[in-house]
Amino acid sequence: MKRQLLQFIIPMTALALSACSSMPQQPEQVEFQYPQSDGFSGNFLAGKAAQIESQSNYAAQYLLRAHELDPDNAELRRRAFLALISDGRITDATDIATQLQAENSEDLFAALTVMDAAISENRYQDAIDVVAALPQRGINALISPLAKAWLYAGLNAPEQALTALDEMQGNGSLTPLSEYHRGLILAYFDDLDGAERALASAYGDPADAPLRAAEALGAVYERKGQVQKAALLYASYMDRHPQSLAMPFHLARLERGEPPLATMLTPAAGLAEAYLDIATLLSQENAVEPSLLMARYSLSLRPYDDITRLLVGEIMEIQGRFNTAIDVYGAIPHASPHSWNARLRIASSLEQIGESDKAIKILQDMVDERKDRPDALIQLGDILRIQGQYSEAASAYNKAIERLGGDTLVGWRLLYRRGISHERAGDWKKAESDFLLALEIEPEQPYVLNYLGYSWVDMGMNFDQAEDMLKRAVELQPDDGYIVDSLGWVYYKLGRFDDAVEQLEKAVELKPDDPTINDHLGDAYWQIGRYHEARFQWHRALSFNPTTELRTTVEAKINGQVPSVAPTVVN
């Protein structure tokens, strides 16, 4: 489905990215300040810098001030407009959108903004006129029929609403989305039998459908009084997706005799759902900025939707805007079935901005809150491991593995992480056991092959087996500098210095700024008499922020304590 949707997504992606002038995002490290001068240039340049850093709130402020000083600048007007939308200030962008639309009736985002204002005043026909003026190509061919369907629903015109969805027929990749919204619209008009047929068939087996589609079908069952049928659907979905918290939430709600949430979408909420669907598709194609814009329009029409908030938060993380992501996630109420995922993301964002202690506290509370779930423990173990608290990390992984049913019932990744923690904590026996078990589960896993093989070499044992492992790891991941370095280092330990140099030179090409790999290459050069090049590599190693231990070792070599020759091989 995703591959077929590219024909719709690519034109929109190009449009938004060219207008926003986005560049690779960095974490929120820059503290923007208003220019000391009220001049045009200062505000314009600060606005462009803010856009490059994905700081849409600052970009909007600066560019709006520049626009006030140069109101006839069309490029500036559009930059300011898109910054407002990216920041979620749809209402504030209405005046500019009206001007942009007058200049170009095919401007999609201007049209969506003008439509947003019309919908807020229940002027559905005006909104239909706006969307009907858009050219039916690119992403518009997806947005227009969905928008018109819900706008006609707002005019109480069910036949026209359903006919609008027929425009999506003929493209098999869009049929599930079309039938999903057909079901929602039929439910809005209280045709529950028709809604059931559409929703049940939209994605095949409802238990494998997207969460929202399964919830919508369950809500229809409940409205028809078929509570047991709804419960069976929720339970089946939970069996297929055991980590989902939404279905346990619905099952508990049924036991309490409470009605379904959002049993019937309003036209505005239905259009918001369509925008969310489009934003999700764009996100899956890594069209980050357009996805954010569509999610912002969705939240404008349905401000308290937690799944949309989660998507916006994820985009903020992708853009390196971790503080903003924390605010977005933090707005999700604790009672929401999506609160758990939001708090996991908050902890991740806190760790990214260096507030690991706060992240650890959140995760520790979550571990005690839900004793049936392993995810908070796994994330806690990851943060503790990154922080160098290896014994504590191994303990967290132990508890996660227990909750998953024991060592033999988990995948290689968790055993690999625990093995690393044991090895760093100095318990090689447990680490080796984890790595070997991980390889029983996934024999061709290059990262486990590399870690175990390298560790054996570093400890002077199992050289032949380690060499075979590392050769296979390099075959599986030939562009991974760390794995190539490991093979080079086993050759060094075996005294095969020419082979070591060949591999270590490749490793340095792949990871030129790694201090350990540069140090290894220096040692190999020394052993074959290339002394000047060896010292050069050691100096390079010092320039790449090595650990204190490595720095001491390298400085000693530079000062005359030459590296030892390969040790006696012990197998």
Buried (B, 14 or more C-beta within 10 A) or exposed (E): EEEEBEBBBBBBBEBBBEBBEBEEBEBBEEEBEEBEEEEBEBBBEBBBBBBBBBBBBBBBBBBBBBBEBEEEBEEBBBBBBBBBBBBBBBEBBBEBBBBBBEEEEEBBBBBBBBBBBBBBEEBBEBBBBBBEEBEEEBBBBBBBBBBBBBBBBBBEBBEBBBBBBEBBEEBEBBBBBBBBBBBBBBBBBEBBEBBBBBBBBBBEEBBEBBBBBBBBBBBBBBBBEBBEBBBBBBBBBBEEBEEBBBBBBBBEBBEEEEEBEEEBBBBBBBBBBBBBBBBBBBBEBEBBBBBBBBBBBBBBBBEEBBBBBBBBBBBBBBBBBBBBBBBBBBBBEEEBBBBBBBBBBBBBBBBBBEBBEBBBEBBBEBBEEEEEBBBBBBBBBBBBBEBEBBEBBBBBBBBBBEBBEEBEEBEBBBBBBBBBBBBBBEBBEBBBBBBEBBBEBBEEBBBBBBBBBBBBBEEBEBBEEBBBBBBBBBEBBEEBBBBBBBBBBBBBBBBBBEBBBBBBBBBBEBBEEBBBBBBBBBBBBBBEEBEEBBBBBBEBBBEBEBEEEBBEBBBEBBEEEEBEEBEEEEE
